[in-house]
Amino acid sequence: MPWPLNNSSTDERRPAFFGMVSAFLLVSVSWALADPSAAEDLVWDQLFDGVEATVWTPGLRCQDDVPPLYVIRADPAKVRFSTYQFHDEQLDKPLTIQEWHRRTKAAVLFNAGLFRENYSYLGLLLKDGRSLGSKRHPQWLGLFVAEPNDPGLRNARVLDLASDLFTETAPAYREAAQALMLLDRMGQPRVRRSGKRAYQTVVAEDDAGRILVMKSADPVELWALADCLRADYPAVRLAMAMDGGSSSDLLIGEELLAGTVHRGKPRPWEPLVEGGKGAHISLPAVIAMFPRK
């Protein structure tokens, strides 16, 4: 969904460092008291080595406000990430996620972030260490990074630019995409209450360093989604919102169906093979997953 440069309903809230110790204790208690069954008892289907799929249904506390979410869980040690942008690919116009799949042959694809009506990307976007023509957004503090230049760094991360350093002139990672910070390390939602609901794509990092890509099955408010993740999915340590509405897209390559084991009836994540549900538009940029060789 094309976004204006300033959107007050989804402006990210910068973290308030005053009273962080008290906030940390409060969040720790809330995580300890949360019912973990909804997240910890999930049944995962392996798509290929290092990538699994499931559908997470939030618990009673927030299921009236937050619909089920399709979830892809990727181990960056076994999966590599690559950014694609239509100008960089010398294309005349953006592609639908299905067209991006046919072009890239990626195992999994999701929308890269936010953009204007002229399809220019809002925020920092890197491919192979090159800027794809966009600049860092001063207010959006979430940054997905992958494929480090230093082998001592983790292969993929979600950074919070309020506290994590990232230099565009000498980037530590070759792939990067900037968007809204949704949930920070303190367990605090970093978006405003707006009442606006839309399909959402979320990129998160869990406590084991795996990357989670989530797409809501139905429209949801960002603040409600952040609050529900904090309470019902305690393994999530950082989360960012890539984009919403008709731009929210997540696709599993149909070739992977042949390699997964059926349990006798359709698996709940299978709609993702065709790109999920809801209206879809062409995307100027996407992020792809491939098996790491």
Secondary structure, DSSP 8 states (H G I E B T S, - for coil): ----S--TTT-B-----TTHHHHHHHHHHHHHHS-THHHHT---EEEETTEEEEEE---TTTTTTS--EEEEEE-TTTEEEEEEETTTTT-SS-B-HHHHHHHH--SEEEE---B-TT--BSS-EEETTEE-S----SS--EEEEEEESSTTS-SEEEEETTTS---SSS-SEEEEEEEEEEE-TTS-B-B------B-EEEEEEETTS-EEEEEESS-B-HHHHHHHHHHH-TTEEEEEEEEEGGG--EEE-GGGGGGS---SS--TTGGGGGT-SS----BSEEEEEEE--
